[in-house]
Amino acid sequence: MLSVLLLKYFSTLHISQNSFFDQNFVAKNQEIQLPILKEKKVALYIKREDLIHPFVSGNKFRKLKYNLKEAKKLKKKVILTFGGAFSNHIVATAVAGKMEGFTTVGIIRGDELGKNLKETIANNATLNEAYKNGMKFEFVSRTVYRQKNTFGFIEKMKNKYGDFYLIPEGGTNCLAIEGCEEILTKQDTDFNYICSAIGTGGTIAGLINASQNNQKTIGFPALKGSFLKDEIAKFTTKTNWTLTADYHFGGYAKYNENLICFINEFKAQTGILLDPIYTGKMLYGILEMVKNDTFKKGTKILAIHTGGIQGIIGFNKKLAQKNQQKINVL
């Protein structure tokens, strides 16, 4: 069901017989036509990274690209990574791993999910897709999950799964940054602002590195807290960036009725589907900033659509359980 819904949304893709990650995807910039933009004389474009692939889309493609190339170079057979039950990174790694011939292992936060795997798979579209693509799951408690980067935990996993290639939670490392730097191209040099949603900070770090010195990059964190500034600074020496913490809607995966209504209205007006964790909040924030005259007349803004569409199916299940308005996928 998930695959059918997503394929209705995505354009037809040409996948060559070579490695998926050998392809040079250049996403188109789609101009957004809304009355508020015309009124304020601000131009807004969205880079359609979400159309790269139904599951390995946006920043997930970019982050995995050089990591999987490195894993092949090192002759690794197994990819191990981490994530929550609705993680875009988990399903992207599973799908990409299968395409590239790897066995994948997902360390999943929440040991209660492993008590009845059949039921978990049936009720969770993200884990279902990862499972269908061959991912092996290791469900751990939240306490153990916080220890996932310790030597003891990694050694325990090596004893169980062999000599794997490790990709961090969210996929962010130096190779991921290198991939994310390829999001921006020569066609993007005339934009005044580059905007991106932020999870672990890897995508925006790559964008900052690739940006022109006269451009400013604005990050829209999906999480509460100021720690992201330090994380991003680990991967860039440039200073032409800022974060705005006004549009996280209470924190990671938090939402309200206004956000869901905005996502549905934006889809109806532009044909672009946004997710409620990252891109929905970013576009809500950008348009609020436009309304508040944060940007002067004549400004050109490029917002990066980082994908994450697959997670809407699970999110809609939660909304349905609460008898709340769902996100219109079609």
KEKE-3310 file (N, C-alpha, C; in steps of 0.2 Angstrom, whole numbers, plus 5000, padded with zeros to 4 digits):
npx = (5004:5009:5020:5012:5005:5015:5022:5012:5013:5026:5037:5040:5054:5070:5081:5097:5107:5118:5127:5115:5119:5129:5123:5120:5111:5102:5092:5077:5072:5058:5047:5037:5021:5012:5000:5005:5018:5019:5013:5023:5033:5043:5053:5051:5058:5058:5069:5068:5072:5066:5061:5070:5070:5057:5060:5074:5077:5080:5090:5093:5098:5109:5117:5119:5126:5141:5145:5141:5148:5161:5160:5159:5172:5179:5176:5166:5152:5140:5129:5127:5116:5107:5091:5074:5057:5050:5059:5066:5079:5082:5073:5078:5091:5089:5083:5092:5103:5099:5098:5111:5117:5120:5119:5108:5107:5097:5097:5085:5076:5067:5063:5051:5045:5050:5044:5033:5036:5029:5017:5022:5027:5016:5009:5017:5022:5035:5045:5040:5043:5056:5059:5054:5064:5074:5081:5088:5083:5087:5080:5081:5081:5077:5086:5098:5099:5104:5117:5123:5134:5145:5160:5158:5145:5146:5155:5148:5138:5146:5151:5139:5134:5145:5159:5155:5150:5148:5135:5131:5117:5104:5113:5123:5140:5157:5157:5144:5142:5150:5142:5130:5134:5133:5121:5118:5120:5128:5117:5111:5117:5112:5103:5098:5095:5097:5088:5085:5078:5082:5089:5099:5109:5118:5114:5112:5125:5132:5126:5130:5143:5144:5138:5138:5149:5142:5129:5116:5113:5099:5093:5081:5077:5071:5071:5070:5081:5098:5110:5113:5120:5133:5135:5134:5144:5155:5157:5159:5168:5163:5154:5142:5128:5113:5102:5084:5074:5060:5050:5048:5037:5035:5044:5053:5044:5032:5017:5003:4986:4986:4998:4996:4985:4991:5000:4992:4985:4996:4999:4988:4988:5001:5004:5015:5020:5023:5032:5027:5037:5049:5050:5038:5037:5047:5044:5032:5038:5046:5036:5029:5040:5041:5028:5030:5039:5053:5061:5068:5061:5062:5070:5077:5073:5079:5072:5076:5069:5069:5064:5057:5044:5039:5036:5024:5013:5013:5012:4999:4992:4993:4986:4973:4970:4967:4957:4959:4962:4969:4984:4984:4989:4987)
npy = (4994:5006:5008:5009:5021:5031:5029:5034:5048:5051:5056:5046:5037:5035:5022:5017:5003:5003:5007:5014:5025:5030:5039:5055:5065:5080:5090:5099:5116:5122:5135:5144:5149:5160:5171:5179:5179:5186:5198:5203:5204:5194:5180:5163:5147:5129:5116:5101:5089:5079:5071:5062:5048:5036:5031:5032:5047:5064:5071:5059:5051:5059:5058:5044:5041:5043:5035:5022:5020:5020:5009:4999:5000:4996:4983:4979:4969:4971:4983:4993:5003:5016:5020:5027:5021:5026:5031:5040:5038:5025:5017:5021:5017:5003:5001:5006:4999:4986:4988:4990:4978:4975:4968:4973:4981:4986:4996:4998:5010:5006:4993:4987:4985:4974:4963:4957:4954:4952:4959:4972:4974:4974:4985:4996:5006:5011:5002:4990:4992:4993:4980:4972:4975:4968:4971:4968:4968:4975:4977:4988:4994:5011:5015:5007:5011:5024:5021:5017:5021:5017:5008:4995:4992:4992:4982:4971:4970:4968:4955:4948:4952:4952:4960:4975:4989:5005:5017:5032:5037:5045:5047:5056:5060:5064:5059:5060:5073:5077:5072:5080:5092:5092:5095:5109:5118:5126:5133:5138:5150:5162:5164:5173:5167:5151:5138:5126:5112:5105:5090:5081:5089:5087:5089:5103:5108:5103:5111:5124:5123:5122:5134:5151:5165:5176:5172:5168:5155:5147:5138:5127:5120:5104:5099:5104:5114:5120:5114:5110:5120:5119:5106:5107:5116:5108:5103:5113:5128:5140:5155:5161:5158:5154:5149:5147:5145:5145:5138:5124:5118:5114:5103:5088:5079:5084:5093:5103:5107:5118:5116:5104:5108:5118:5111:5103:5113:5119:5109:5108:5120:5121:5108:5101:5090:5090:5085:5082:5082:5088:5096:5102:5111:5119:5126:5132:5140:5148:5155:5162:5171:5178:5185:5192:5202:5199:5196:5207:5216:5209:5199:5182:5166:5150:5134:5119:5103:5090:5077:5063:5059:5046:5044:5049:5041:5033:5043:5048:5037:5039:5051:5048:5039:5048:5055:5066:5078:5072:5071:5075:5064:5061)
npz = (5000:5004:4995:4983:4985:4986:4974:4965:4968:4965:4951:4936:4936:4929:4931:4930:4924:4930:4946:4957:4964:4956:4948:4942:4950:4947:4954:4950:4951:4958:4955:4967:4967:4976:4984:4995:4992:4980:4984:4994:4986:4985:4979:4979:4978:4977:4979:4971:4978:4983:4973:4969:4972:4978:4991:4994:4995:4993:5005:5010:5000:4996:5008:5009:4998:4997:5008:5005:4994:5000:5009:4999:4994:5005:5005:5013:5018:5026:5031:5045:5055:5064:5072:5074:5076:5065:5056:5042:5038:5041:5033:5021:5021:5021:5008:4999:5003:4999:4985:4982:4985:4998:5015:5027:5043:5056:5071:5081:5091:5105:5113:5115:5103:5097:5103:5097:5082:5070:5072:5074:5061:5053:5057:5056:5043:5039:5045:5040:5026:5026:5031:5021:5012:5016:5028:5044:5060:5076:5091:5104:5121:5126:5135:5132:5119:5120:5123:5111:5104:5111:5114:5119:5116:5101:5099:5104:5094:5083:5086:5084:5071:5062:5053:5050:5041:5048:5049:5056:5067:5058:5048:5047:5044:5039:5026:5022:5023:5012:5002:5003:5000:4986:4983:4980:4965:4950:4945:4956:4961:4961:4971:4986:4999:5006:5012:5024:5032:5048:5055:5061:5057:5047:5033:5032:5035:5024:5014:5018:5016:5002:4998:4992:4996:4998:5000:5012:5023:5030:5044:5049:5063:5068:5081:5098:5107:5109:5105:5092:5085:5088:5083:5070:5067:5068:5056:5046:5042:5039:5041:5036:5040:5049:5063:5065:5078:5080:5074:5077:5082:5095:5096:5091:5080:5085:5083:5077:5074:5065:5058:5051:5043:5035:5028:5020:5013:5006:4998:4990:4983:4977:4973:4979:4990:5008:5022:5039:5049:5045:5032:5031:5042:5040:5028:5032:5042:5033:5025:5035:5039:5028:5028:5039:5035:5035:5025:5012:4999:4983:4986:4983:4987:4991:4995:5001:4997:5007:5006:5014:5013:5014:5028:5031:5030:5041:5051:5048:5052:5066:5067:5063:5073:5083:5079:5070:5058:5043:5033:5016:5005:4991)
capx = (5000:5014:5023:5008:5004:5021:5023:5007:5015:5033:5037:5043:5061:5075:5086:5101:5109:5124:5125:5110:5123:5134:5120:5121:5104:5102:5085:5074:5070:5051:5045:5031:5017:5007:4998:5009:5025:5018:5012:5029:5039:5049:5053:5053:5059:5059:5073:5064:5076:5061:5059:5075:5067:5052:5062:5080:5076:5082:5096:5095:5102:5115:5121:5121:5130:5148:5146:5140:5154:5166:5158:5161:5179:5182:5174:5161:5146:5135:5129:5123:5114:5102:5085:5068:5052:5047:5065:5067:5085:5081:5070:5082:5097:5087:5081:5098:5107:5097:5100:5119:5120:5123:5115:5108:5105:5094:5097:5079:5075:5061:5063:5044:5043:5053:5041:5029:5038:5024:5012:5025:5028:5010:5006:5022:5024:5042:5048:5037:5046:5063:5059:5053:5070:5079:5084:5088:5081:5089:5076:5084:5078:5079:5092:5103:5100:5108:5124:5124:5140:5150:5164:5155:5139:5148:5159:5143:5135:5151:5151:5133:5133:5151:5163:5150:5151:5144:5133:5128:5110:5103:5117:5128:5147:5160:5156:5137:5143:5152:5136:5125:5137:5131:5114:5118:5124:5129:5111:5109:5121:5109:5098:5100:5095:5096:5084:5084:5076:5088:5088:5106:5114:5123:5112:5114:5132:5134:5124:5134:5150:5143:5135:5142:5150:5137:5123:5115:5109:5095:5091:5075:5078:5065:5072:5072:5088:5103:5116:5114:5125:5140:5136:5135:5151:5160:5158:5160:5171:5160:5149:5136:5122:5109:5096:5079:5071:5053:5045:5048:5030:5036:5050:5053:5037:5027:5013:4996:4981:4988:5003:4992:4981:4996:5003:4986:4984:5001:4999:4983:4990:5007:5006:5020:5018:5027:5031:5026:5043:5054:5049:5031:5038:5052:5040:5028:5042:5048:5031:5028:5045:5039:5023:5033:5044:5060:5065:5067:5058:5067:5074:5076:5074:5079:5071:5078:5065:5074:5061:5054:5037:5036:5034:5017:5008:5013:5010:4992:4989:4992:4981:4967:4968:4965:4951:4961:4963:4975:4988:4982:4995:4986)
capy = (5000:5012:5009:5011:5028:5035:5029:5039:5054:5052:5055:5040:5037:5030:5019:5014:4997:5004:5008:5019:5031:5033:5043:5062:5068:5087:5092:5105:5121:5124:5142:5144:5155:5161:5178:5182:5180:5191:5204:5205:5204:5189:5174:5157:5141:5123:5112:5095:5083:5073:5067:5057:5041:5036:5030:5035:5053:5070:5071:5052:5049:5062:5056:5037:5040:5041:5030:5016:5019:5018:5002:4994:5001:4993:4977:4977:4966:4972:4990:4994:5010:5017:5025:5026:5016:5029:5034:5040:5035:5017:5014:5023:5013:4996:5001:5007:4993:4980:4990:4990:4972:4974:4966:4979:4979:4992:4996:5002:5012:5004:4986:4984:4984:4967:4958:4954:4957:4952:4964:4978:4975:4975:4991:5001:5006:5012:4996:4985:4993:4991:4973:4969:4976:4963:4974:4964:4972:4974:4981:4989:4999:5018:5016:5004:5015:5030:5019:5014:5023:5015:5003:4989:4990:4991:4976:4966:4970:4965:4948:4946:4953:4952:4966:4979:4996:5008:5023:5035:5039:5051:5047:5062:5060:5068:5057:5062:5081:5078:5071:5085:5098:5092:5098:5115:5118:5133:5137:5141:5155:5169:5165:5176:5163:5144:5136:5119:5109:5102:5085:5080:5095:5086:5092:5110:5109:5102:5117:5129:5123:5123:5141:5157:5169:5182:5169:5166:5149:5147:5131:5126:5114:5100:5098:5109:5114:5124:5110:5109:5125:5115:5100:5110:5120:5103:5101:5119:5134:5146:5159:5164:5154:5155:5145:5150:5140:5147:5134:5117:5116:5110:5098:5083:5075:5088:5096:5105:5108:5123:5113:5099:5112:5122:5106:5101:5119:5120:5103:5110:5126:5120:5101:5098:5086:5091:5080:5085:5082:5093:5101:5106:5116:5124:5130:5136:5146:5153:5160:5167:5176:5183:5189:5197:5206:5197:5197:5213:5215:5207:5193:5176:5161:5143:5130:5112:5098:5084:5071:5061:5058:5040:5044:5052:5035:5031:5049:5048:5032:5042:5056:5044:5036:5054:5058:5072:5079:5068:5074:5072:5061:5061)
capz = (5000:5005:4989:4978:4986:4985:4966:4962:4969:4962:4944:4933:4937:4925:4935:4925:4926:4934:4953:4958:4967:4951:4944:4944:4950:4948:4956:4947:4956:4956:4958:4971:4966:4981:4984:4999:4989:4975:4988:4997:4980:4987:4975:4983:4974:4980:4975:4972:4980:4985:4967:4967:4973:4983:4998:4995:4992:4996:5009:5012:4994:4997:5014:5008:4992:4997:5013:5002:4990:5004:5011:4994:4993:5010:5004:5018:5016:5030:5034:5051:5057:5070:5070:5078:5072:5059:5053:5035:5037:5042:5027:5015:5021:5019:5001:4996:5004:4994:4978:4981:4987:5005:5020:5032:5050:5059:5078:5082:5097:5108:5113:5115:5096:5095:5107:5092:5076:5065:5073:5073:5054:5050:5059:5055:5036:5038:5047:5035:5020:5028:5032:5014:5008:5019:5034:5050:5066:5083:5095:5110:5125:5126:5139:5129:5113:5122:5123:5105:5101:5115:5112:5121:5111:5095:5099:5104:5087:5078:5087:5081:5064:5059:5052:5047:5040:5053:5048:5062:5066:5054:5042:5047:5045:5034:5019:5021:5021:5005:4997:5004:4996:4979:4982:4977:4959:4948:4944:4962:4964:4961:4977:4992:5005:5005:5018:5025:5038:5051:5060:5064:5055:5041:5027:5031:5034:5017:5010:5020:5013:4995:4997:4990:5002:4998:5002:5019:5024:5036:5046:5053:5067:5070:5088:5103:5110:5105:5103:5084:5082:5089:5079:5063:5067:5067:5049:5042:5045:5036:5046:5033:5042:5056:5064:5068:5083:5081:5070:5078:5084:5102:5096:5086:5078:5088:5078:5079:5068:5060:5053:5046:5038:5031:5023:5015:5009:5002:4993:4985:4980:4973:4970:4982:4997:5013:5028:5045:5054:5043:5027:5032:5047:5036:5023:5037:5044:5028:5023:5041:5039:5022:5030:5044:5031:5037:5019:5009:4992:4978:4988:4980:4992:4988:5000:4999:4999:5009:5006:5020:5012:5016:5035:5031:5031:5049:5054:5047:5057:5072:5067:5063:5080:5087:5075:5068:5050:5040:5028:5010:5001:4984)
cpx = (5004:5017:5019:5006:5009:5022:5018:5009:5022:5032:5041:5051:5065:5080:5091:5103:5115:5122:5120:5114:5128:5130:5120:5114:5105:5094:5083:5072:5063:5049:5038:5027:5011:5006:5003:5016:5024:5017:5019:5035:5045:5048:5055:5053:5060:5063:5070:5068:5072:5059:5064:5073:5062:5054:5069:5080:5079:5089:5098:5100:5109:5120:5123:5126:5137:5149:5145:5146:5160:5166:5161:5169:5182:5180:5169:5155:5139:5135:5125:5122:5109:5096:5079:5063:5050:5053:5065:5074:5085:5079:5075:5088:5095:5086:5088:5103:5106:5099:5107:5122:5122:5117:5114:5105:5103:5094:5091:5078:5068:5061:5056:5042:5045:5049:5036:5031:5033:5019:5015:5026:5021:5007:5011:5024:5031:5046:5046:5042:5054:5064:5059:5060:5076:5083:5083:5087:5084:5086:5079:5080:5080:5086:5098:5104:5105:5116:5126:5131:5146:5154:5161:5149:5141:5151:5153:5139:5140:5151:5144:5132:5139:5154:5159:5153:5146:5142:5129:5120:5109:5107:5123:5135:5150:5159:5149:5138:5145:5146:5131:5128:5135:5124:5113:5122:5125:5123:5108:5112:5118:5104:5102:5100:5094:5093:5084:5082:5082:5085:5094:5111:5118:5121:5114:5121:5135:5132:5128:5140:5150:5140:5140:5143:5145:5130:5122:5111:5105:5092:5085:5075:5071:5065:5072:5079:5093:5110:5117:5119:5132:5141:5137:5142:5156:5162:5159:5164:5168:5155:5143:5130:5119:5104:5090:5075:5063:5048:5046:5042:5031:5041:5049:5047:5031:5023:5006:4992:4983:4993:5000:4988:4985:4998:4998:4985:4990:5001:4994:4985:4996:5008:5011:5018:5024:5026:5030:5031:5048:5052:5043:5033:5043:5048:5035:5032:5044:5042:5029:5033:5044:5034:5025:5038:5051:5064:5063:5064:5064:5071:5072:5078:5074:5078:5072:5072:5069:5070:5057:5046:5034:5034:5027:5012:5008:5010:5002:4988:4988:4987:4974:4965:4965:4959:4953:4962:4970:4978:4986:4988:4994:4984)
cpy = (5006:5013:5012:5019:5033:5035:5034:5046:5056:5052:5049:5041:5032:5028:5015:5007:4997:5006:5014:5026:5033:5038:5050:5065:5076:5089:5098:5110:5123:5130:5141:5150:5155:5169:5182:5184:5186:5198:5207:5206:5200:5183:5168:5151:5135:5119:5105:5089:5077:5069:5062:5050:5041:5035:5033:5042:5059:5069:5064:5049:5052:5060:5049:5037:5038:5036:5023:5014:5017:5011:4997:4994:4996:4985:4974:4974:4968:4980:4990:5001:5010:5021:5023:5022:5019:5033:5034:5037:5028:5014:5015:5018:5005:4996:5001:5002:4987:4982:4989:4983:4971:4971:4972:4977:4986:4992:5000:5003:5010:4996:4982:4982:4977:4962:4954:4957:4957:4957:4971:4979:4977:4982:4997:5001:5007:5005:4990:4986:4991:4983:4969:4970:4972:4966:4969:4969:4970:4979:4982:4994:5006:5019:5013:5008:5021:5028:5016:5016:5021:5009:4996:4987:4988:4984:4970:4965:4967:4957:4945:4946:4953:4959:4971:4986:5000:5015:5026:5036:5045:5051:5052:5060:5064:5066:5060:5070:5082:5077:5077:5091:5098:5094:5104:5115:5125:5137:5140:5147:5162:5170:5169:5172:5156:5142:5129:5117:5105:5096:5084:5085:5093:5089:5100:5112:5108:5108:5123:5129:5124:5130:5146:5161:5174:5179:5168:5160:5149:5140:5132:5120:5110:5098:5104:5109:5118:5120:5109:5114:5122:5110:5102:5113:5114:5102:5107:5124:5141:5149:5162:5160:5156:5150:5149:5144:5141:5143:5126:5114:5112:5105:5093:5079:5078:5092:5099:5106:5112:5120:5109:5103:5116:5117:5104:5107:5120:5115:5105:5116:5125:5113:5098:5096:5088:5086:5084:5086:5088:5098:5105:5112:5121:5128:5134:5142:5151:5158:5164:5172:5181:5187:5194:5202:5205:5198:5203:5211:5214:5201:5186:5170:5154:5138:5123:5107:5092:5078:5069:5060:5051:5040:5046:5047:5034:5037:5050:5043:5035:5047:5053:5042:5042:5057:5065:5072:5075:5072:5071:5070:5062:5068)
cpz = (5000:4998:4983:4979:4984:4977:4963:4963:4965:4954:4942:4933:4932:4930:4930:4928:4930:4942:4953:4960:4962:4947:4947:4944:4951:4948:4953:4953:4954:4959:4961:4970:4971:4982:4989:4996:4984:4979:4991:4992:4982:4982:4979:4978:4979:4976:4976:4973:4982:4979:4965:4967:4978:4990:4999:4992:4996:4999:5010:5006:4995:5002:5013:5003:4993:5003:5010:4997:4994:5007:5006:4993:4999:5010:5010:5015:5020:5032:5040:5053:5062:5068:5074:5073:5066:5055:5046:5034:5037:5035:5021:5015:5019:5011:4997:4997:4999:4987:4976:4983:4994:5010:5025:5038:5053:5067:5079:5089:5099:5108:5113:5108:5094:5099:5102:5085:5070:5066:5072:5065:5051:5052:5058:5047:5035:5039:5042:5028:5021:5028:5025:5010:5012:5025:5040:5056:5072:5087:5102:5114:5124:5130:5135:5122:5114:5122:5117:5102:5105:5112:5113:5117:5104:5094:5100:5098:5082:5079:5084:5074:5059:5058:5047:5046:5044:5050:5054:5061:5062:5048:5042:5049:5040:5027:5017:5019:5014:5000:4997:5000:4989:4978:4978:4970:4956:4947:4950:4965:4965:4967:4983:4998:5002:5012:5018:5032:5041:5056:5064:5062:5049:5035:5026:5031:5027:5012:5012:5016:5005:4993:4995:4996:5003:4999:5009:5019:5031:5038:5050:5057:5069:5077:5092:5105:5106:5103:5096:5082:5083:5085:5072:5062:5066:5060:5044:5046:5043:5041:5043:5034:5048:5056:5067:5072:5084:5078:5071:5081:5091:5102:5091:5086:5082:5082:5081:5073:5063:5055:5048:5041:5033:5026:5018:5010:5004:4996:4988:4981:4975:4970:4974:4989:5002:5018:5034:5050:5052:5038:5028:5037:5044:5032:5027:5039:5039:5026:5029:5041:5033:5024:5035:5041:5034:5031:5015:5002:4987:4980:4985:4986:4989:4994:4998:5002:5001:5009:5012:5019:5014:5023:5036:5033:5038:5053:5053:5051:5064:5073:5067:5069:5084:5084:5073:5061:5048:5035:5021:5005:4993:4981)
residu = (MET:LEU:SER:VAL:LEU:LEU:LEU:LYS:TYR:PHE:SER:THR:LEU:HIS:ILE:SER:GLN:ASN:SER:PHE:PHE:ASP:GLN:ASN:PHE:VAL:ALA:LYS:ASN:GLN:GLU:ILE:GLN:LEU:PRO:ILE:LEU:LYS:GLU:LYS:LYS:VAL:ALA:LEU:TYR:ILE:LYS:ARG:GLU:ASP:LEU:ILE:HIS:PRO:PHE:VAL:SER:GLY:ASN:LYS:PHE:ARG:LYS:LEU:LYS:TYR:ASN:LEU:LYS:GLU:ALA:LYS:LYS:LEU:LYS:LYS:LYS:VAL:ILE:LEU:THR:PHE:GLY:GLY:ALA:PHE:SER:ASN:HIS:ILE:VAL:ALA:THR:ALA:VAL:ALA:GLY:LYS:MET:GLU:GLY:PHE:THR:THR:VAL:GLY:ILE:ILE:ARG:GLY:ASP:GLU:LEU:GLY:LYS:ASN:LEU:LYS:GLU:THR:ILE:ALA:ASN:ASN:ALA:THR:LEU:ASN:GLU:ALA:TYR:LYS:ASN:GLY:MET:LYS:PHE:GLU:PHE:VAL:SER:ARG:THR:VAL:TYR:ARG:GLN:LYS:ASN:THR:PHE:GLY:PHE:ILE:GLU:LYS:MET:LYS:ASN:LYS:TYR:GLY:ASP:PHE:TYR:LEU:ILE:PRO:GLU:GLY:GLY:THR:ASN:CYS:LEU:ALA:ILE:GLU:GLY:CYS:GLU:GLU:ILE:LEU:THR:LYS:GLN:ASP:THR:ASP:PHE:ASN:TYR:ILE:CYS:SER:ALA:ILE:GLY:THR:GLY:GLY:THR:ILE:ALA:GLY:LEU:ILE:ASN:ALA:SER:GLN:ASN:ASN:GLN:LYS:THR:ILE:GLY:PHE:PRO:ALA:LEU:LYS:GLY:SER:PHE:LEU:LYS:ASP:GLU:ILE:ALA:LYS:PHE:THR:THR:LYS:THR:ASN:TRP:THR:LEU:THR:ALA:ASP:TYR:HIS:PHE:GLY:GLY:TYR:ALA:LYS:TYR:ASN:GLU:ASN:LEU:ILE:CYS:PHE:ILE:ASN:GLU:PHE:LYS:ALA:GLN:THR:GLY:ILE:LEU:LEU:ASP:PRO:ILE:TYR:THR:GLY:LYS:MET:LEU:TYR:GLY:ILE:LEU:GLU:MET:VAL:LYS:ASN:ASP:THR:PHE:LYS:LYS:GLY:THR:LYS:ILE:LEU:ALA:ILE:HIS:THR:GLY:GLY:ILE:GLN:GLY:ILE:ILE:GLY:PHE:ASN:LYS:LYS:LEU:ALA:GLN:LYS:ASN:GLN:GLN:LYS:ILE:ASN:VAL:LEU)
# end
